[in-house]
Amino acid sequence: MTLDVITVGEAMVLFAAQQPGPLEQIAAFTRATAGAELNVAIGLARLGLRVGYISAVGDDSFGRHIAAVLDLEGVDRSRVHVDTAHPTGFMLKSRSDDGRDPAIEYFRRGSAASHLGSAANPRDDLGAARHLHLTGIFVAVSPSTRELVFELAADARAAGRTLSFDPNLRPSLWRSQTEMVDTLNHLAALSDWVLPGLDEGRLLTGRDSPEAIADVYLERGAKVVVVKLGPAGAYFASATERGIAPGVAVPRVVDTVGAGDGFAVGVVSALLEGLPLATAVARGNAIGARVVQFPGDCDGLPRRDQLNTLT
């Protein structure tokens, strides 16, 4: 099957607290899935795109749960390796009833996905896919995952495929800020569509305004730069147009985790459909706004009929 999009990352099982409070005091959790790239894969598949996911899970109940979710969501998992020697990672997330970011604890060191490397590169399949989506997370997980991510980016460019990149900064995964900035800017320079948040763009480029941040990446070869501005919306720029797509007001913020992934789903899907850049960014804002009104990372990602009611 020819794919519209391939992405790569670490899928984890998520245990989300069912009441507010410190994690050590929580007695009841709900099981779900987590992982920025996984969220994007699910969101794109819900909109009808053919999506392939590259990852690894352990030969354990967590890994089997993730496989079942991928099947349920229609994401091709033929490139998800089952590792009999290493476990599936998981995470805990607190619940916030006041719109603040939840506390998150990760249990991913030595996971199956962290051992992925060049051997997981589906070179022939990648060449047949229309688009590759990457984030700044999996490139930081281990030296071997970094090698894999850069190989995938180079192969996509060689095959003439488009590539989107969401920095999705996780400073705790890096040995230093300098290493993080240099590596992610290198990856951004290989990408066609770059999607930083405003604070991420400031840290990565040293520029303050969304216009200046966009200029840095356009000068380095990006065709489209979209700078997320939170509730204010997003600034977008290309060689021929610039503008701001206003944010979408929501009655109540339940959980901000996954909003950026929902935004990426909107922008990437719309651009792959050939829609104008301003329309793509407006779709990203609409999906991001929907996601923050739901408790889970993927709960608010719309299906095609629901998308039509948003935009």
Secondary structure as GFF3:
##gff-version 3
##sequence-region A 1 311
A	DSSP	beta_strand	5	8	.	.	.	ID=ss1
A	DSSP	beta_strand	12	17	.	.	.	ID=ss2
A	DSSP	three_ten_helix	23	25	.	.	.	ID=ss3
A	DSSP	beta_strand	29	34	.	.	.	ID=ss4
A	DSSP	alpha_helix	36	46	.	.	.	ID=ss5
A	DSSP	beta_strand	51	58	.	.	.	ID=ss6
A	DSSP	alpha_helix	61	73	.	.	.	ID=ss7
A	DSSP	beta_strand	80	83	.	.	.	ID=ss8
A	DSSP	beta_strand	90	93	.	.	.	ID=ss9
A	DSSP	beta_strand	104	107	.	.	.	ID=ss10
A	DSSP	three_ten_helix	113	115	.	.	.	ID=ss11
A	DSSP	three_ten_helix	118	120	.	.	.	ID=ss12
A	DSSP	alpha_helix	123	128	.	.	.	ID=ss13
A	DSSP	beta_strand	131	135	.	.	.	ID=ss14
A	DSSP	alpha_helix	138	141	.	.	.	ID=ss15
A	DSSP	alpha_helix	143	158	.	.	.	ID=ss16
A	DSSP	beta_strand	162	166	.	.	.	ID=ss17
A	DSSP	three_ten_helix	171	173	.	.	.	ID=ss18
A	DSSP	alpha_helix	177	189	.	.	.	ID=ss19
A	DSSP	beta_strand	193	194	.	.	.	ID=ss20
A	DSSP	alpha_helix	198	205	.	.	.	ID=ss21
A	DSSP	alpha_helix	210	219	.	.	.	ID=ss22
A	DSSP	beta_strand	224	228	.	.	.	ID=ss23
A	DSSP	three_ten_helix	230	232	.	.	.	ID=ss24
A	DSSP	beta_strand	233	238	.	.	.	ID=ss25
A	DSSP	beta_strand	242	246	.	.	.	ID=ss26
A	DSSP	alpha_helix	259	272	.	.	.	ID=ss27
A	DSSP	alpha_helix	277	291	.	.	.	ID=ss28
A	DSSP	alpha_helix	304	310	.	.	.	ID=ss29
###
